[in-house]
Amino acid sequence: MRTALPWLYLALGLAQAGHSIEEVLTGLWRWMPVVSGAVHERVSLIPVFGWSEQGFAVGNMVIIALMLGFSPLPFLNHSWAWKTATILGVIETVNGFNHVGAAVVSGGYFSGCISGVALILAGTLIWGRKWIFKEATK
């Protein structure tokens, strides 16, 4: 069966690579204490935290390596790989909306909002592929 999922997942991995680059180059790690502090005010169980520039960059490289390292597996047509790709599509869609939402709320650019649009697009195409492409999945 031919499907768009493996290619869409590869596109999602590349979108995440671009997203991580945008986050690192624009200093998202500087916002971590501000954002986690705001969340902590509403949900006290969530701690206020921050990352160093190097730690943040390494964390993003690990995410990219895992996502792109996983990318050959959906091509093998295993149902577990398809399910994993779908879950990651949902997670990345939420990630993209968080960055775009922060830009809307702040009324200007927020780190990751430009590439966040690509995450939303690729992620939505992955988890919505059955309806978008009228695709029969396993």
N, C-alpha and C positions, 0 to 999 in steps of 0.2 A: 504494500500500500504506500502510495506517495503521500507525503505530508509536508507541511511547511514548518512544523515544530522544530526540527533540528536546526534549520536555518534561522528561525526566529530566536531560538535560544542563543545561537552564536552571535546574532545581532545584539541581544541583551547583554551578553558578556562584553562585547566591544563597547556598548553604550556605558556599561559600568566602568570600564577602563577610562573612557573619556570623562565620566562623572568624577571618578577618583582624582584624575589629573586636575579638573576644575576645582575640586574641593581643596586639594593641597596647594595649588598655585594661588588661590584666593584666601587662604588662611582660615578655613572652617574651624580648625582646632581652637582658634581663639574664642569662638562662640560657644564651645561646649559647656563651660561653666555657667554662662548666661542662660542657655536653653535648658540644661539639666536643673539649674536653680529654679527656673520658672515651673518646670514640671514638679520639682520637689515641693514647691509651695502648695501645689494642689494634691499631690500624692506623696506624703512624707516618707513612705517606704522606699521611694526611689532616691538614691543619694545624688548629691551635687558632685560632678566629676569633671575632670579636664584631662587633656592629653598634651604631651609635648609635640612639637612639630615633627620630630623624628619618629616618635611612637605612632602618631597619626598616619604618617606616610607609610610606615611599615605595615600597619593594620590594613590600609587600603591596598597595598601590594599583595598582601595575603588574600584578601577578598578577590582581587582580580585573578590571582593564580588559581584559586579554587574554582572560580566560575569558569574561566577559560580551560582549565585542566579537565573539568567535567564535560566540556562541550562536545567531545567526540561520542559520548555515551548515548545521547538521544538518537544519533545516527544509527546505532546498533539496534534500534527498535525494541528496547526492553521497556515493559510497562512501568517498572519502578523508576527508570530514568525519565520517562515522560512525566510521571507524577512529581518527581523532584523538580524538573524544569518548570512545571506548572506552579508549584509552591514558590519557587524562586521568582517566577514572573509576578505573582501576587505581592511578594515582599518588595520587589523592586518598583512595582507600581506605587505602593504606599510610600516608599522612599522618595520617589520622584514627586509625588503630591506633597510630601512634607516640605521639600525645598521650594517648590513653586508656591505653596501656601505661605511659607515664611516670607517670600518676596511680596506676595499680595498684601499680607498683614503689615509688613514694614513699609510698603509703598515704594519700594525700589529694589535694586539688585540684592539678592541674598546668595551666598556661596552655594553653588550647585544647582541653581534654578534653571540655567540654560540647558545643561545636559539632563536635568531632571525631566524635561519634556521628552527626551529620547527614551528615558527609563519608563515613563508612563506609556508611551506609544508601543515600545517593544513588549513590555510586560502585559499590557492589555491585549495585544495581538496573541500572546501565548495563552493566557488563561481564558480568553474569549474566542479562541480559534474555532471551536465547535460551531458557534453561532455566526461568527464573522465569515468563515470560509465554508460553512455547511459541511464540515469535515467529520467523517466517521472515525472516532478514536477507539482504541482498545479499551 
